[in-house]
């Protein structure tokens, strides 16, 4: 399984080729995350924020126990994407 971790104070990521059956993690503190994902991606995105808001161009599943956490399921979900910040998260359809 391929894994990728990125730790920045500001994260803006355009993902065109996701690793199959891999994992991508974008983590920052107090800065926003902007993620562009192809509409035909095979991915499960988990996004959580401590103080910010989450906006998504894709339909989301809300976490029953944590109002600041969502999940997006696209295609067969071969790749896991984890987004964590204290700021805002935006997931855009490319």
Backbone torsions as a table, in degrees:
resi	resn	phi	psi	omega
1	UNK	NA	133.6	178.6
2	UNK	-89.3	137.3	-179.8
3	UNK	-126.7	147.3	178.1
4	UNK	-142.1	128.2	176.3
5	UNK	-124.3	135.8	179.2
6	UNK	-130.0	125.0	178.1
7	UNK	-119.7	111.4	-179.5
8	UNK	-135.8	165.3	172.5
9	UNK	-84.2	-21.0	175.1
10	UNK	-137.4	129.8	-176.6
11	UNK	-124.8	121.4	170.0
12	UNK	-133.8	117.6	-171.6
13	UNK	-130.7	130.0	171.8
14	UNK	-107.8	118.1	-176.9
15	UNK	-106.7	116.5	177.8
16	UNK	-105.7	-39.7	179.7
17	UNK	-124.9	106.5	178.3
18	UNK	-88.4	144.1	176.8
19	UNK	-67.0	132.2	178.5
20	UNK	-69.1	135.2	-179.6
21	UNK	54.2	33.1	-179.3
22	UNK	-112.3	-168.8	-179.3
23	UNK	-141.1	135.4	176.1
24	UNK	-123.6	132.0	179.3
25	UNK	-127.6	124.6	176.4
26	UNK	-116.5	117.4	-174.8
27	UNK	-129.4	134.1	175.2
28	UNK	-149.4	168.4	178.9
29	UNK	-122.2	125.0	175.7
30	UNK	61.6	13.0	176.9
31	UNK	-122.5	153.0	-178.6
32	UNK	-75.4	155.3	171.7
33	UNK	-114.7	129.4	174.7
34	UNK	-120.2	116.6	-177.3
35	UNK	-119.7	124.0	173.4
36	UNK	-101.7	125.7	-176.1
37	UNK	-128.2	136.7	175.9
38	UNK	-62.9	143.7	-177.3
39	UNK	-66.0	-20.5	-179.3
40	UNK	-101.7	19.0	-179.5
41	UNK	-68.0	150.2	174.0
42	UNK	-105.3	89.5	-167.6
43	UNK	-149.6	150.6	166.6
44	UNK	-117.4	119.5	-178.4
45	UNK	-105.1	126.3	171.2
46	UNK	-110.1	127.1	-178.2
47	UNK	-129.9	134.3	177.0
48	UNK	-142.6	144.3	178.7
49	UNK	-137.1	147.3	-179.9
50	UNK	-84.1	-47.1	-174.5
51	UNK	-121.2	-14.2	-172.9
52	UNK	-90.8	-167.9	177.6
53	UNK	-115.0	157.1	177.6
54	UNK	-118.9	126.5	176.1
55	UNK	-121.8	138.2	-178.5
56	UNK	-140.7	138.3	172.2
57	UNK	-76.6	-13.8	-179.1
58	UNK	-101.2	155.8	172.9
59	UNK	-62.2	145.2	-176.8
60	UNK	-124.0	156.0	169.3
61	UNK	-106.0	127.7	179.0
62	UNK	-86.1	140.2	175.4
63	UNK	-73.6	129.2	-176.7
64	UNK	-66.7	-29.7	-174.8
65	UNK	-103.1	-17.2	-177.6
66	UNK	-132.4	106.8	-176.3
67	UNK	-67.9	-11.0	-180.0
68	UNK	-102.2	22.4	-178.7
69	UNK	-135.5	135.5	178.5
70	UNK	-134.8	168.5	175.2
71	UNK	-136.1	138.7	175.0
72	UNK	-120.3	129.0	178.8
73	UNK	-117.3	120.6	179.8
74	UNK	-124.9	134.7	177.9
75	UNK	59.8	-139.5	-177.9
76	UNK	-92.1	4.8	172.7
77	UNK	63.9	36.6	-178.2
78	UNK	-65.9	-28.4	-175.9
79	UNK	-115.6	137.1	177.2
80	UNK	-99.5	129.8	176.1
81	UNK	-121.2	125.2	-179.2
82	UNK	-113.5	125.4	178.5
83	UNK	-120.1	126.9	179.9
84	UNK	-139.0	132.6	177.1
85	UNK	-161.5	168.8	170.2
86	UNK	-95.8	-10.5	-179.8
87	UNK	-98.5	-159.4	-178.7
88	UNK	-79.7	153.2	175.3
89	UNK	-125.9	130.5	176.0
90	UNK	-125.2	126.8	177.9
91	UNK	-114.1	113.6	-175.5
92	UNK	-106.5	144.1	176.2
93	UNK	-84.9	124.8	178.4
94	UNK	-98.6	NA	NA
